[in-house]
Structures are given as C-alpha cells and as structure tokens.
Amino acid sequence: MPTSAIPAALSYADADARLGGALSAVFEGAGASPGYDEVLFFDGDLTLDGDFLDAINELRPGNDEHDVELIVVTGDLTVKGPIALYEDRPGLYVGGRTEAETLEGGDAEIYIHDGAFTHLVYGWYNHGSLQTGIVDTPWVIDYDHHMEVGAPDARWVNNHEDDDDADFAVGDGIIEAFVPEVVDAEDGSLQVEDFLDRLRAGLPVLRQHRTQGRSRVDRGA
C-alpha cells in the first residue's frame, strides 16, 4: 500500500502562500490564480503504487467526485507506475525529487525538480507544458510540446518534425534507426504506445546497427 502525507484541499492562493510563491512563479498567470480553484495539497513525501492518477483518486478526501485541478507535493514523489497527465486538469507541481516509470504530459502544466524515470519523458501536442530540473531517463520524446527538460544522458526524439538538435527526428533517422514495430511507416514517426510497450517488455527498440543517435547538444543545463 502507498504511504503518504494526508492530502488537504486548499485554494490556489493558500497553497501558493504555503510554498512561498513557488506556484505563481512558474504557472501561467503568475501572481494570480491561473484557473486553478482548488489544489490537492500533500505536505511531505508521497509514495504511490500503480498509475499516478488512479492512486491519487483513492487518496482524495472522502473520494470526492469533482475533478482534481492541481496536485502539489511539497516533498518527494515516488510512483511505482506511470505519471501520465494528458488532460488539461490536473496540473502537477513537485517540490522535491520525482521518480516514476514514465513522465508523460499533454494539455496539463507539469513542473517538477530533479528526478528519474525508468522508460521515458514524453511531451505531447502544443498545449500545456512540461518543465523539469535534471532528470535521469533513457528517452525524451517531444511531439510539438513546450518542454524544458534537463536530461543530459537521454536520447532525444523529435516526433513532430526534423530537428538538427535531436538524436532522431521525423524525416531524419526514425525509420532507419528504430525497429519497424514502433514506427509509423507513413509519416516516419514513433508510435509511442508501441514504443513504451516494448520498453516495458525489455525488448529492443533500436535496430541492432543503430545503438547511438547522432551527436547531440548538451541538454543538462
């Protein structure tokens, strides 16, 4: 069973005040409430089993049926499963270190500090944002997303367009480098769900002759 601090339901302003303005310093609409009326606030470390959102729903006070808008963890967040936030709510802020199987973002705003992700960090589509400190992960995949990710040891994939700064990109390396089971042959992009399934199964995703990508810039700053 997970162990955690007891969550509290706070207003955005109260949560921001308890964090010394850390929320309003990073979320859109800095200095005001960026559309988050209520925050699920964990004061301390949080450890969860399984899917992050499923586990969070089990911990909500009284299993309240209304949607969680923003999740704040003041300490370390450890998830024995994926963190996948594709809808615009909830957003996520972690004040300590974050560890999980994956970190996947879509329409939500995600702000974490340092961390480690077993399989990948993935940013999907051009809404929301995903920002991290220095994280340890083997893969970072960007599909036209606002990403500020410090992952100096990761292979980077631009899954939307050609990109000289990425290790692999649509139109420049994906079809040639990756096994066909994870590639969309029509547009030359990765099929991320299939890619992740193979990683979880311990199967190779790169062709045997392509163990390295092209030389990449230092992304650890």
Backbone as a chain_set.jsonl record, in Angstrom:
{"seq": "MPTSAIPAALSYADADARLGGALSAVFEGAGASPGYDEVLFFDGDLTLDGDFLDAINELRPGNDEHDVELIVVTGDLTVKGPIALYEDRPGLYVGGRTEAETLEGGDAEIYIHDGAFTHLVYGWYNHGSLQTGIVDTPWVIDYDHHMEVGAPDARWVNNHEDDDDADFAVGDGIIEAFVPEVVDAEDGSLQVEDFLDRLRAGLPVLRQHRTQGRSRVDRGA", "coords": {"N": [[0.843, -1.196, 0.0], [0.358, 2.314, -0.612], [2.288, 4.917, 0.942], [1.92, 8.039, 2.493], [1.789, 11.632, 2.894], [-1.059, 13.188, 4.416], [-3.594, 14.303, 2.306], [-4.681, 17.672, 1.698], [-7.357, 19.859, 0.885], [-6.953, 22.82, -0.647], [-7.26, 26.341, -1.416], [-5.966, 27.841, -4.435], [-4.528, 30.184, -3.862], [-3.959, 29.9, -1.104], [-2.395, 27.567, -1.126], [-0.254, 28.455, -2.68], [0.763, 30.45, -1.032], [1.653, 28.915, 1.149], [3.802, 27.732, -0.007], [5.532, 29.771, -0.369], [5.152, 31.353, -2.645], [5.921, 29.748, -4.77], [4.278, 28.458, -6.639], [2.938, 30.486, -8.138], [5.154, 31.526, -9.308], [5.805, 29.918, -11.426], [3.581, 28.795, -12.798], [1.269, 29.473, -15.486], [-0.08, 32.749, -15.781], [1.214, 33.997, -13.685], [1.384, 35.159, -10.369], [-1.291, 35.369, -10.017], [-4.367, 33.449, -9.812], [-4.154, 30.835, -11.999], [-6.542, 29.786, -13.219], [-6.929, 27.628, -11.531], [-8.949, 26.528, -9.149], [-8.982, 24.92, -6.901], [-6.658, 23.102, -4.934], [-5.103, 19.983, -4.536], [-3.301, 19.173, -1.896], [-0.319, 17.915, -0.781], [1.555, 17.745, 1.959], [4.632, 16.998, 2.376], [6.411, 13.87, 1.798], [5.38, 11.647, -0.836], [4.321, 8.455, -1.719], [3.293, 6.196, -4.143], [1.454, 3.418, -5.469], [1.146, 1.898, -8.674], [-0.751, 3.386, -11.39], [-0.472, 6.898, -11.477], [-2.653, 8.848, -11.398], [-4.866, 7.206, -10.837], [-4.14, 6.248, -8.31], [-4.027, 8.643, -6.882], [-6.735, 9.402, -6.909], [-7.792, 7.556, -5.141], [-6.861, 8.515, -2.762], [-8.033, 10.923, -2.3], [-9.776, 13.286, -0.246], [-12.532, 11.821, 1.251], [-13.063, 10.603, -1.151], [-13.919, 12.449, -3.103], [-16.012, 13.453, -5.762], [-15.663, 15.509, -7.625], [-13.534, 17.001, -10.119], [-9.991, 16.862, -9.749], [-7.939, 19.691, -9.773], [-5.337, 20.761, -9.51], [-2.381, 19.236, -8.418], [-0.253, 19.198, -5.716], [2.835, 18.404, -4.359], [4.833, 18.719, -1.682], [7.181, 17.506, -0.864], [9.17, 14.656, -1.747], [8.135, 12.776, -4.598], [7.212, 9.563, -5.305], [6.41, 7.149, -7.575], [5.225, 4.036, -8.284], [4.766, 3.226, -11.005], [3.275, 4.723, -13.961], [3.361, 8.315, -14.551], [1.015, 10.047, -16.08], [-0.355, 12.648, -17.657], [-2.557, 13.817, -19.565], [-4.858, 15.311, -20.013], [-6.179, 18.695, -19.529], [-6.488, 19.177, -16.852], [-5.611, 17.241, -14.022], [-3.062, 19.687, -13.127], [0.431, 19.502, -12.147], [2.708, 19.907, -9.495], [5.825, 19.447, -8.027], [7.779, 19.668, -5.213], [10.059, 18.364, -4.3], [12.079, 15.547, -5.149], [11.248, 13.59, -8.006], [10.217, 10.362, -8.899], [9.404, 7.826, -11.188], [7.832, 5.425, -13.398], [7.3, 6.49, -15.945], [7.143, 9.861, -17.273], [4.658, 11.671, -18.528], [3.219, 14.146, -20.477], [0.503, 16.182, -21.564], [-2.022, 18.254, -22.222], [-1.826, 19.359, -19.711], [-0.204, 21.408, -17.172], [2.989, 20.828, -15.986], [5.343, 20.853, -13.468], [8.317, 19.993, -12.179], [11.123, 19.177, -10.052], [14.345, 17.783, -9.728], [14.763, 14.334, -10.856], [13.939, 10.859, -11.721], [13.17, 8.637, -14.336], [12.055, 5.611, -15.431], [11.582, 4.686, -18.081], [10.848, 6.78, -20.003], [10.488, 10.303, -20.818], [7.849, 12.198, -21.992], [6.412, 14.57, -24.096], [3.424, 15.721, -25.351], [1.803, 17.248, -28.027], [0.712, 20.691, -28.634], [-0.288, 22.093, -26.424], [-0.368, 22.981, -22.916], [2.473, 22.337, -20.715], [5.766, 21.096, -19.907], [8.08, 20.952, -17.514], [11.259, 20.46, -16.063], [13.817, 19.821, -13.561], [17.088, 18.486, -13.406], [16.962, 15.335, -14.791], [17.075, 11.762, -14.78], [16.804, 9.627, -17.368], [16.237, 7.297, -20.048], [15.116, 8.068, -22.501], [13.81, 10.925, -24.174], [10.981, 12.223, -25.577], [9.563, 14.369, -27.879], [6.664, 15.811, -29.015], [5.895, 18.359, -30.595], [5.698, 20.003, -28.294], [5.696, 22.164, -25.397], [8.536, 21.979, -23.838], [10.846, 21.957, -21.244], [13.318, 20.357, -20.364], [15.769, 18.896, -18.45], [17.868, 16.58, -19.325], [20.557, 15.16, -19.574], [21.721, 12.697, -20.293], [19.987, 11.361, -21.896], [18.559, 9.921, -24.91], [17.236, 11.889, -27.469], [14.176, 12.422, -29.11], [12.594, 13.984, -31.734], [9.411, 13.909, -32.441], [7.776, 15.125, -34.204], [8.783, 16.786, -36.237], [11.581, 17.495, -38.459], [14.775, 17.959, -36.888], [17.704, 19.336, -36.049], [18.95, 19.293, -33.592], [18.078, 17.099, -32.238], [18.492, 13.595, -31.442], [17.133, 11.739, -32.988], [14.693, 12.183, -35.53], [11.54, 13.021, -37.094], [11.476, 12.265, -40.466], [14.188, 12.22, -40.56], [15.894, 9.928, -39.635], [14.323, 8.294, -37.886], [12.871, 6.11, -39.09], [14.996, 4.656, -40.129], [16.468, 4.014, -37.852], [14.912, 2.752, -35.831], [13.184, -0.212, -34.735], [10.763, -1.803, -36.869], [8.332, -2.323, -35.604], [7.702, -0.214, -33.928], [7.342, 2.044, -35.405], [5.582, 4.395, -37.389], [5.074, 3.841, -40.593], [4.081, 5.483, -42.579], [4.279, 8.254, -41.935], [6.739, 8.379, -40.752], [7.144, 8.592, -38.009], [7.516, 7.87, -34.448], [5.54, 5.337, -32.952], [4.337, 5.894, -30.06], [3.032, 4.542, -27.97], [3.363, 1.827, -28.671], [6.13, 1.791, -28.656], [6.661, 2.267, -25.938], [5.469, -0.004, -24.839], [7.251, -1.995, -25.716], [9.584, -1.219, -24.394], [8.8, -1.652, -21.744], [8.537, -4.387, -21.827], [11.113, -5.182, -22.073], [12.194, -5.406, -24.597], [14.111, -4.773, -27.598], [14.253, -1.503, -29.03], [15.696, -0.11, -30.867], [17.237, -0.713, -34.033], [19.719, -3.227, -34.505], [22.117, -2.268, -35.598], [22.082, 0.367, -34.956], [22.891, 1.725, -32.331], [23.476, 4.13, -31.29], [22.491, 7.561, -31.404], [22.648, 10.51, -33.508], [25.292, 12.929, -32.893], [24.614, 14.877, -30.069], [23.449, 17.973, -28.634], [24.432, 19.434, -25.497], [22.115, 18.856, -23.101], [21.799, 19.252, -20.446], [21.823, 21.6, -19.025]], "CA": [[0.0, 0.0, 0.0], [1.155, 3.54, -0.637], [2.42, 5.718, 2.151], [1.884, 9.425, 2.037], [1.204, 12.673, 3.716], [-2.509, 13.273, 4.263], [-3.877, 15.441, 1.43], [-5.615, 18.723, 2.105], [-7.919, 20.641, -0.209], [-6.678, 24.23, -0.416], [-7.371, 27.245, -2.548], [-4.68, 28.081, -5.091], [-3.822, 31.248, -3.145], [-3.431, 29.362, 0.149], [-1.3, 26.648, -1.455], [0.883, 29.267, -3.144], [1.328, 31.123, 0.142], [2.381, 27.931, 1.954], [5.037, 27.424, -0.728], [6.314, 30.988, -0.543], [5.01, 31.889, -4.004], [6.532, 28.868, -5.764], [3.333, 28.146, -7.709], [2.735, 31.644, -9.012], [6.403, 31.822, -10.006], [6.003, 29.066, -12.604], [2.381, 28.504, -13.562], [0.773, 30.562, -16.32], [-0.821, 33.692, -14.976], [1.997, 34.174, -12.46], [0.922, 36.222, -9.494], [-2.73, 35.237, -9.842], [-4.778, 32.06, -9.961], [-4.252, 30.531, -13.423], [-7.653, 28.896, -13.498], [-6.999, 26.526, -10.579], [-9.719, 26.957, -7.983], [-8.698, 24.085, -5.731], [-5.407, 22.349, -5.006], [-4.933, 18.83, -3.655], [-2.002, 19.576, -1.348], [0.354, 16.913, 0.046], [2.673, 18.387, 2.658], [5.57, 15.935, 2.725], [6.702, 12.902, 0.747], [4.229, 10.868, -1.288], [4.668, 7.24, -2.443], [2.069, 5.623, -4.691], [1.552, 2.213, -6.29], [0.334, 1.883, -9.88], [-0.952, 4.62, -12.138], [-0.475, 8.063, -10.595], [-3.977, 9.443, -11.207], [-5.727, 6.236, -10.142], [-3.755, 6.228, -6.896], [-4.443, 9.925, -6.302], [-8.181, 9.386, -6.693], [-8.074, 6.768, -3.943], [-6.428, 9.258, -1.577], [-8.733, 12.198, -2.158], [-10.631, 13.311, 0.948], [-13.902, 11.383, 1.028], [-13.223, 10.207, -2.555], [-14.723, 13.498, -3.702], [-16.225, 13.147, -7.171], [-15.307, 16.573, -8.556], [-12.21, 16.823, -10.696], [-8.816, 17.496, -9.17], [-7.447, 20.693, -10.705], [-3.887, 20.888, -9.384], [-1.808, 18.391, -7.378], [1.001, 19.733, -5.208], [3.563, 17.584, -3.4], [5.925, 19.579, -1.217], [8.39, 16.698, -0.706], [9.49, 13.757, -2.854], [7.048, 11.978, -5.16], [7.662, 8.283, -5.848], [5.27, 6.446, -8.159], [5.59, 2.722, -8.825], [3.92, 3.17, -12.184], [3.452, 5.913, -14.791], [2.688, 9.6, -14.381], [0.53, 10.388, -17.417], [-1.32, 13.732, -17.483], [-2.839, 14.277, -20.925], [-5.931, 16.309, -19.984], [-5.694, 19.978, -19.011], [-6.525, 19.053, -15.405], [-4.92, 18.15, -13.109], [-1.663, 20.023, -13.239], [1.264, 18.867, -11.115], [3.911, 20.582, -9.002], [6.542, 18.659, -7.016], [8.855, 20.469, -4.641], [11.245, 17.542, -4.083], [12.501, 14.691, -6.248], [10.182, 12.772, -8.57], [10.625, 9.121, -9.543], [8.276, 7.061, -11.706], [8.118, 4.647, -14.597], [7.315, 7.462, -17.036], [6.547, 11.178, -17.062], [4.002, 11.958, -19.794], [2.415, 15.347, -20.363], [-0.24, 16.67, -22.716], [-2.582, 19.588, -22.03], [-1.595, 19.821, -18.346], [1.05, 22.052, -16.787], [3.755, 19.98, -15.084], [6.586, 21.469, -13.011], [8.988, 19.206, -11.154], [12.547, 19.445, -9.918], [15.129, 16.645, -10.202], [14.033, 13.083, -10.796], [14.372, 9.715, -12.516], [12.043, 7.983, -14.989], [12.617, 4.359, -15.904], [11.47, 4.457, -19.519], [10.86, 7.956, -20.87], [9.734, 11.54, -20.602], [7.15, 12.413, -23.264], [5.546, 15.728, -24.194], [2.533, 15.53, -26.492], [0.982, 18.294, -28.621], [1.166, 22.051, -28.36], [-0.921, 22.718, -25.261], [0.293, 22.589, -21.683], [3.929, 22.481, -20.647], [6.432, 20.106, -19.079], [9.37, 21.52, -17.134], [11.924, 19.67, -15.033], [15.219, 20.042, -13.273], [17.9, 17.444, -14.027], [16.327, 14.037, -14.628], [17.733, 10.59, -15.345], [15.878, 8.826, -18.163], [16.912, 6.932, -21.295], [14.492, 8.655, -23.685], [12.921, 12.087, -24.134], [10.263, 12.309, -26.846], [8.863, 15.647, -27.986], [5.766, 15.984, -30.144], [5.41, 19.739, -30.702], [5.276, 20.349, -26.945], [6.541, 23.091, -24.655], [9.319, 21.167, -22.919], [12.128, 22.412, -20.718], [13.69, 19.124, -19.659], [17.195, 18.673, -18.307], [18.128, 15.133, -19.343], [21.805, 15.146, -20.354], [22.128, 11.366, -20.739], [18.901, 10.748, -22.661], [18.417, 10.089, -26.349], [16.117, 12.788, -27.742], [13.429, 12.166, -30.339], [11.579, 14.942, -32.147], [8.422, 13.059, -33.095], [6.871, 16.003, -34.948], [9.41, 17.374, -37.416], [13.031, 17.395, -38.49], [15.361, 18.746, -35.815], [19.141, 19.073, -36.007], [19.414, 19.138, -32.221], [17.607, 15.827, -31.691], [19.189, 12.386, -31.893], [16.309, 11.149, -34.035], [13.6, 13.097, -35.841], [10.694, 12.666, -38.228], [12.111, 12.619, -41.729], [15.651, 12.199, -40.474], [16.517, 8.955, -38.756], [13.471, 7.4, -37.104], [12.608, 4.866, -39.818], [16.238, 3.92, -40.282], [17.08, 3.643, -36.58], [14.067, 2.01, -34.905], [12.575, -1.434, -35.252], [9.504, -1.423, -37.539], [7.167, -2.479, -34.722], [7.406, 1.016, -33.187], [7.393, 3.156, -36.348], [4.52, 4.62, -38.357], [5.792, 3.88, -41.865], [3.545, 6.514, -43.462], [4.816, 9.597, -41.659], [8.088, 8.283, -40.22], [7.185, 8.946, -36.588], [7.389, 6.774, -33.5], [4.285, 5.002, -32.305], [4.861, 5.974, -28.692], [2.451, 3.493, -27.132], [4.059, 0.586, -29.005], [7.498, 2.001, -28.191], [6.669, 2.085, -24.487], [5.179, -1.418, -24.562], [8.47, -2.772, -25.907], [10.493, -0.899, -23.3], [8.321, -2.344, -20.546], [8.759, -5.819, -22.004], [12.54, -5.435, -22.181], [12.523, -5.699, -25.986], [14.853, -3.676, -28.226], [13.521, -0.544, -29.859], [16.604, 0.291, -31.921], [17.842, -1.761, -34.846], [20.99, -3.629, -33.91], [23.242, -1.482, -36.096], [21.922, 1.753, -34.547], [22.868, 1.829, -30.87], [23.688, 5.532, -30.946], [21.931, 8.573, -32.28], [23.648, 11.471, -33.945], [25.834, 13.704, -31.794], [23.581, 15.796, -29.601], [23.896, 19.08, -27.806], [24.319, 19.205, -24.049], [20.786, 19.281, -22.648], [21.741, 19.158, -18.993], [21.86, 22.905, -18.388]], "C": [[0.88, 1.249, 0.0], [1.24, 4.182, 0.74], [2.509, 7.17, 1.728], [1.527, 10.36, 3.166], [-0.299, 12.695, 3.465], [-2.834, 14.478, 3.396], [-4.865, 16.41, 2.058], [-6.119, 19.425, 0.859], [-7.766, 22.119, 0.13], [-7.041, 25.059, -1.634], [-5.989, 27.422, -3.169], [-3.874, 29.121, -4.315], [-3.209, 30.74, -1.846], [-2.26, 28.415, -0.107], [-0.063, 27.425, -1.882], [1.559, 29.954, -1.958], [2.135, 30.146, 0.992], [3.705, 27.536, 1.298], [5.873, 28.668, -1.008], [6.268, 31.552, -1.947], [5.572, 31.001, -5.091], [5.577, 28.531, -6.907], [3.181, 29.31, -8.677], [4.001, 32.047, -9.745], [6.54, 31.026, -11.294], [4.745, 28.832, -13.425], [1.932, 29.72, -14.366], [-0.151, 31.454, -15.502], [-0.134, 33.948, -13.66], [1.502, 35.371, -11.671], [-0.574, 36.189, -9.249], [-3.079, 33.761, -9.939], [-4.948, 31.747, -11.438], [-5.341, 29.503, -13.718], [-7.75, 27.694, -12.576], [-7.733, 27.009, -9.334], [-9.333, 26.19, -6.725], [-7.455, 23.249, -5.974], [-5.493, 21.167, -4.053], [-3.493, 18.87, -3.181], [-1.474, 18.491, -0.422], [1.583, 17.566, 0.661], [3.613, 17.308, 3.175], [5.817, 15.033, 1.536], [5.459, 12.075, 0.429], [4.735, 9.675, -2.093], [3.388, 6.535, -2.85], [2.387, 4.368, -5.486], [0.654, 2.366, -7.518], [0.256, 3.227, -10.561], [-1.141, 5.807, -11.19], [-1.884, 8.586, -10.343], [-4.935, 8.484, -10.501], [-5.424, 6.227, -8.644], [-4.166, 7.516, -6.192], [-5.934, 9.916, -6.001], [-8.561, 8.59, -5.459], [-7.742, 7.527, -2.663], [-7.194, 10.55, -1.361], [-9.681, 12.166, -0.968], [-12.065, 12.912, 0.618], [-14.146, 10.867, -0.373], [-14.155, 11.158, -3.294], [-14.814, 13.287, -5.21], [-15.814, 14.277, -8.112], [-13.842, 16.462, -8.952], [-11.14, 17.524, -9.876], [-8.244, 18.467, -10.189], [-5.931, 20.832, -10.682], [-3.431, 20.032, -8.209], [-0.454, 18.976, -6.999], [1.576, 18.759, -4.189], [4.771, 18.398, -2.951], [7.246, 18.828, -1.088], [8.689, 15.889, -1.94], [8.239, 13.006, -3.287], [7.647, 10.721, -5.79], [6.438, 7.504, -6.303], [5.764, 5.139, -8.757], [4.665, 2.399, -9.987], [4.129, 4.451, -12.971], [2.805, 7.158, -14.199], [2.295, 10.055, -15.779], [-0.609, 11.388, -17.276], [-1.585, 14.364, -18.848], [-3.976, 15.29, -20.997], [-5.401, 17.617, -19.397], [-5.734, 20.046, -17.488], [-6.377, 17.576, -15.046], [-3.526, 18.534, -13.607], [-0.903, 19.385, -12.085], [2.454, 19.747, -10.793], [4.521, 19.71, -7.912], [7.724, 19.473, -6.523], [10.142, 19.705, -4.423], [11.623, 16.772, -5.326], [11.331, 13.822, -6.708], [10.764, 11.536, -9.23], [9.377, 8.353, -9.961], [8.735, 6.255, -12.909], [8.235, 5.563, -15.811], [6.838, 8.81, -16.507], [6.001, 11.604, -18.412], [3.069, 13.147, -19.612], [1.736, 15.702, -21.67], [-0.721, 18.082, -22.469], [-2.268, 20.172, -20.654], [-0.287, 20.603, -18.229], [1.723, 21.179, -15.728], [5.066, 20.682, -14.754], [7.164, 20.602, -11.9], [10.443, 19.659, -11.069], [13.308, 18.22, -10.413], [14.324, 15.355, -10.092], [14.654, 11.993, -11.636], [13.136, 8.999, -13.04], [12.557, 6.787, -15.767], [12.658, 4.268, -17.423], [11.585, 5.734, -20.36], [10.2, 9.151, -20.214], [9.141, 11.905, -21.956], [6.26, 13.638, -23.152], [4.746, 15.681, -25.474], [1.716, 16.785, -26.802], [1.305, 19.659, -28.015], [0.304, 22.803, -27.356], [-0.177, 22.249, -24.016], [1.792, 22.801, -21.751], [4.482, 21.431, -19.699], [7.827, 20.627, -18.787], [9.952, 20.734, -15.963], [13.257, 20.301, -14.675], [16.028, 18.99, -14.016], [17.273, 16.086, -13.731], [17.14, 12.964, -15.343], [16.674, 9.757, -16.054], [16.551, 8.461, -19.47], [16.376, 7.642, -22.526], [13.694, 9.904, -23.322], [12.307, 12.219, -25.518], [9.413, 13.575, -26.838], [7.981, 15.632, -29.228], [5.167, 17.392, -30.056], [4.929, 20.272, -29.354], [6.208, 21.398, -26.353], [7.26, 22.303, -23.573], [10.593, 21.895, -22.536], [12.605, 21.308, -19.781], [15.204, 19.004, -19.633], [17.477, 17.186, -18.201], [19.394, 14.884, -20.15], [22.201, 13.786, -20.894], [21.067, 10.669, -21.593], [19.149, 10.853, -24.159], [17.147, 10.891, -26.593], [15.501, 12.46, -29.096], [12.473, 13.326, -30.571], [10.576, 14.172, -32.999], [7.42, 13.853, -33.919], [7.479, 16.495, -36.253], [10.917, 17.142, -37.362], [13.634, 18.351, -37.465], [16.841, 18.386, -35.714], [19.667, 18.831, -34.603], [18.987, 17.814, -31.588], [18.478, 14.69, -32.192], [18.468, 11.746, -33.071], [15.125, 12.085, -34.267], [12.789, 12.555, -37.005], [11.372, 13.148, -39.507], [13.619, 12.544, -41.706], [16.1, 11.226, -39.385], [15.608, 7.976, -38.064], [13.253, 6.073, -37.82], [13.864, 4.01, -39.9], [16.746, 3.338, -38.965], [16.254, 2.669, -35.753], [13.468, 0.777, -35.561], [11.195, -1.102, -35.825], [8.278, -1.518, -36.648], [6.796, -1.189, -33.996], [7.337, 2.243, -34.083], [6.121, 3.193, -37.192], [5.184, 4.821, -39.716], [5.3, 4.999, -42.776], [4.165, 7.873, -43.201], [6.2, 9.569, -41.016], [8.229, 8.666, -38.771], [7.159, 7.701, -35.727], [5.936, 6.579, -33.092], [4.606, 4.859, -30.817], [4.284, 4.878, -27.8], [3.141, 2.157, -27.391], [5.513, 0.632, -28.524], [7.597, 1.717, -26.691], [6.369, 0.643, -24.109], [6.435, -2.272, -24.702], [9.48, -2.476, -24.804], [10.082, -1.642, -22.028], [8.583, -3.843, -20.622], [10.236, -6.174, -22.099], [12.99, -5.785, -23.583], [13.265, -4.522, -26.612], [13.936, -2.769, -29.034], [14.386, -0.015, -31.0], [17.05, -0.926, -32.73], [19.248, -2.037, -34.317], [22.149, -2.766, -34.369], [23.153, -0.028, -35.696], [21.784, 1.813, -33.037], [23.055, 3.253, -30.403], [22.909, 6.418, -31.899], [23.036, 9.468, -32.797], [24.181, 12.232, -32.749], [24.817, 14.751, -31.37], [24.196, 16.907, -28.757], [23.745, 18.705, -26.356], [22.984, 19.752, -23.572], [20.675, 19.253, -21.13], [21.734, 20.481, -18.287], [20.52, 23.301, -17.835]], "O": [[1.989, 1.247, 0.534], [0.364, 4.0, 1.585], [3.117, 7.486, 0.705], [1.042, 9.959, 4.224], [-0.757, 12.263, 2.407], [-2.396, 15.584, 3.711], [-5.748, 16.032, 2.829], [-5.382, 19.569, -0.117], [-8.376, 22.612, 1.079], [-7.121, 24.542, -2.748], [-4.971, 27.186, -2.519], [-2.668, 28.957, -4.131], [-2.078, 31.093, -1.511], [-1.255, 28.454, 0.604], [1.053, 27.085, -1.487], [2.786, 30.027, -1.894], [3.194, 30.509, 1.505], [4.62, 27.062, 1.972], [6.816, 28.619, -1.796], [7.234, 32.164, -2.401], [5.697, 31.442, -6.233], [6.024, 28.336, -8.037], [3.284, 29.136, -9.891], [3.944, 32.823, -10.699], [7.311, 31.411, -12.173], [4.835, 28.684, -14.643], [2.186, 30.859, -13.975], [-0.902, 30.983, -14.648], [-0.791, 34.1, -12.63], [1.24, 36.442, -12.218], [-1.078, 36.895, -8.376], [-2.2, 32.918, -10.125], [-5.813, 32.34, -12.084], [-5.101, 28.49, -14.375], [-8.578, 26.813, -12.812], [-7.201, 27.804, -8.56], [-9.352, 26.736, -5.622], [-7.228, 22.751, -7.077], [-5.905, 21.318, -2.903], [-2.569, 18.633, -3.959], [-2.091, 18.178, 0.595], [2.536, 17.899, -0.043], [3.423, 16.771, 4.267], [5.481, 15.377, 0.403], [4.609, 11.834, 1.286], [5.494, 9.852, -3.046], [2.506, 6.301, -2.025], [3.449, 4.26, -6.1], [-0.454, 2.894, -7.425], [1.093, 4.101, -10.339], [-1.887, 5.717, -10.215], [-2.277, 8.752, -9.188], [-5.727, 8.907, -9.659], [-6.335, 6.202, -7.816], [-4.603, 7.488, -5.042], [-6.35, 10.379, -4.939], [-9.547, 8.911, -4.796], [-8.28, 7.219, -1.599], [-7.016, 11.208, -0.335], [-10.318, 11.146, -0.704], [-12.734, 13.566, -0.182], [-15.298, 10.701, -0.773], [-15.059, 10.733, -4.013], [-13.815, 12.979, -5.859], [-15.629, 14.028, -9.303], [-13.022, 15.906, -8.221], [-11.345, 18.628, -9.374], [-8.077, 18.107, -11.355], [-5.309, 21.002, -11.731], [-4.019, 20.091, -7.129], [0.39, 19.219, -7.862], [0.882, 18.34, -3.263], [5.636, 18.726, -3.763], [8.314, 19.431, -1.189], [8.492, 16.362, -3.06], [7.395, 12.646, -2.466], [8.481, 10.803, -6.691], [5.536, 7.232, -5.51], [6.625, 5.139, -9.638], [3.894, 1.44, -9.953], [5.064, 5.2, -12.686], [1.834, 7.073, -13.448], [3.16, 10.413, -16.578], [-1.701, 11.033, -16.83], [-0.921, 15.325, -19.238], [-4.048, 16.057, -21.958], [-4.307, 17.65, -18.834], [-5.071, 20.898, -16.896], [-6.972, 16.731, -15.715], [-2.902, 17.817, -14.39], [-1.494, 18.809, -11.172], [3.124, 20.266, -11.686], [3.83, 19.284, -6.988], [8.564, 19.913, -7.308], [11.213, 20.308, -4.363], [11.502, 17.285, -6.439], [10.524, 13.374, -5.894], [11.694, 11.636, -10.03], [8.417, 8.24, -9.198], [9.867, 6.384, -13.375], [9.161, 5.426, -16.611], [6.219, 8.898, -15.446], [6.765, 11.869, -19.339], [2.232, 13.159, -18.709], [2.311, 15.546, -22.747], [0.076, 19.019, -22.499], [-2.432, 21.375, -20.453], [0.609, 20.479, -19.063], [1.119, 20.835, -14.713], [5.814, 21.063, -15.654], [6.582, 20.486, -10.821], [10.923, 20.422, -11.907], [12.937, 17.662, -11.445], [13.344, 15.277, -9.35], [15.739, 12.157, -12.193], [12.175, 8.776, -12.303], [13.394, 6.929, -16.658], [13.655, 3.823, -17.993], [12.342, 5.763, -21.33], [9.476, 9.043, -19.225], [9.853, 11.92, -22.96], [5.449, 13.743, -22.231], [5.314, 15.609, -26.563], [1.022, 17.313, -25.934], [2.049, 19.776, -27.042], [0.183, 24.025, -27.435], [0.548, 21.254, -24.049], [2.315, 23.366, -22.711], [3.784, 20.938, -18.813], [8.66, 20.734, -19.687], [9.253, 20.389, -15.01], [13.761, 21.183, -15.37], [15.687, 18.636, -15.145], [17.074, 15.725, -12.571], [17.793, 13.214, -16.356], [15.755, 9.241, -15.418], [17.366, 9.236, -19.968], [17.106, 7.806, -23.504], [12.997, 9.942, -22.308], [13.022, 12.315, -26.515], [8.643, 13.816, -25.908], [8.467, 15.465, -30.347], [4.079, 17.586, -29.514], [3.882, 20.914, -29.273], [7.366, 21.509, -26.754], [6.687, 21.993, -22.529], [11.326, 22.387, -23.393], [12.335, 21.322, -18.58], [15.848, 19.01, -20.682], [17.346, 16.595, -17.13], [19.316, 14.441, -21.296], [22.951, 13.715, -21.868], [21.239, 9.509, -21.968], [19.854, 11.75, -24.624], [16.105, 10.611, -26.0], [16.202, 12.25, -30.086], [11.637, 13.626, -29.718], [10.863, 13.826, -34.144], [6.361, 13.348, -34.29], [6.782, 16.61, -37.261], [11.455, 16.661, -36.364], [13.082, 19.419, -37.201], [17.189, 17.267, -35.338], [20.725, 18.224, -34.438], [19.48, 17.449, -30.521], [19.123, 14.801, -33.235], [19.092, 11.274, -34.021], [14.616, 12.703, -33.331], [13.27, 11.744, -37.796], [11.788, 14.302, -39.606], [14.267, 12.779, -42.726], [16.618, 11.637, -38.347], [16.067, 6.902, -37.676], [13.432, 5.014, -37.218], [13.804, 2.788, -39.757], [17.384, 2.285, -38.958], [16.819, 1.838, -35.042], [13.272, 0.729, -36.776], [10.522, -0.206, -35.315], [7.276, -0.853, -36.912], [5.679, -1.076, -33.493], [7.279, 3.367, -33.585], [5.641, 2.157, -37.652], [5.792, 5.864, -39.959], [6.036, 5.425, -43.666], [4.54, 8.573, -44.141], [6.779, 10.624, -40.76], [9.32, 9.03, -38.334], [6.827, 6.613, -36.197], [5.196, 7.547, -32.912], [5.091, 3.816, -30.378], [4.998, 4.341, -26.953], [3.469, 1.433, -26.451], [6.051, -0.366, -28.046], [8.502, 1.016, -26.238], [6.951, 0.119, -23.159], [6.662, -3.175, -23.896], [10.16, -3.385, -24.329], [10.927, -2.195, -21.325], [8.823, -4.491, -19.603], [10.578, -7.353, -22.197], [14.046, -6.393, -23.761], [13.065, -3.382, -26.194], [12.966, -3.223, -29.642], [13.857, 0.477, -31.996], [17.217, -2.02, -32.192], [19.883, -1.153, -33.742], [23.086, -2.549, -33.601], [24.037, 0.757, -36.04], [20.674, 1.938, -32.52], [22.817, 3.556, -29.234], [22.694, 6.066, -33.059], [24.217, 9.217, -32.557], [23.573, 12.186, -31.679], [24.228, 15.432, -32.21], [25.308, 16.785, -28.243], [23.019, 17.771, -26.018], [22.742, 20.958, -23.627], [19.57, 19.232, -20.589], [21.648, 20.515, -17.06], [20.383, 24.382, -17.263]]}, "num_chains": 1, "name": "protein.A"}
